[in-house]
Amino acid sequence: MNTNTNAQKEALVEKMGDLVQQMYAQCRSESTEGWTELELSMPQLHTMVLLSQGPQRMGVIAWRLNSSQSAATSMIDRLVDKGLVERVPDKDDRRVVACQVTGSGREEMDRLWRINRMRIALIADHLTNEELNRVVEAIELLCLAGQRAQEGTD
């Protein structure tokens, strides 16, 4: 890529970041109903989202949250105390423990996702079908790029 193309891409990435931040703020400003009831910190909420994808070892949780293992352990302890997460021993190696969302935790996450979807629907009501189709296509592209980034491919 030449310098001009790099500068254009950097400007577009900057604008995309600003727009995502603005959209996120708009979704959150609608209402905090549901989110505040759980009294979760952002790292706890991120942990719940991570564990909603499946059981994880403590080391993975710490790595994904960019925290120390002791900080991740303390956070998991608080989620266990709230009844949202449980520790489960590995059936093949008793020394290994994974953390997973409890039934109650899954219900709470489902409720939060429903609130999010309702907020998205309220915003989408202000788009034409053509505009909404363009938004869906753009988000699909972002998801594809995210998958490529995780896989380390282009």
Stockholm file with secondary structure:
# STOCKHOLM 1.0

chainA/1-154         MNTNTNAQKEALVEKMGDLVQQMYAQCRSESTEGWTELELSMPQLHTMVLLSQGPQRMGVIAWRLNSSQSAATSMIDRLVDKGLVERVPDKDDRRVVACQVTGSGREEMDRLWRINRMRIALIADHLTNEELNRVVEAIELLCLAGQRAQEGTD
#=GR chainA/1-154 SS CCHHHHHHHHHHHHHHHHHHHHHHHHHHHHCCTTHHHHTCCHHHHHHHHHHHTSCEEHHHHHHHTTCCHHHHHHHHHHHHHTTSEEEEECSSCTTCEEEEECHHHHHHHHHHHHHHHHHHHHHHTTSCHHHHHHHHHHHHHHHHHHHHHHHTCC
#=GC SS_cons         CCHHHHHHHHHHHHHHHHHHHHHHHHHHHHCCTTHHHHTCCHHHHHHHHHHHTSCEEHHHHHHHTTCCHHHHHHHHHHHHHTTSEEEEECSSCTTCEEEEECHHHHHHHHHHHHHHHHHHHHHHTTSCHHHHHHHHHHHHHHHHHHHHHHHTCC
//
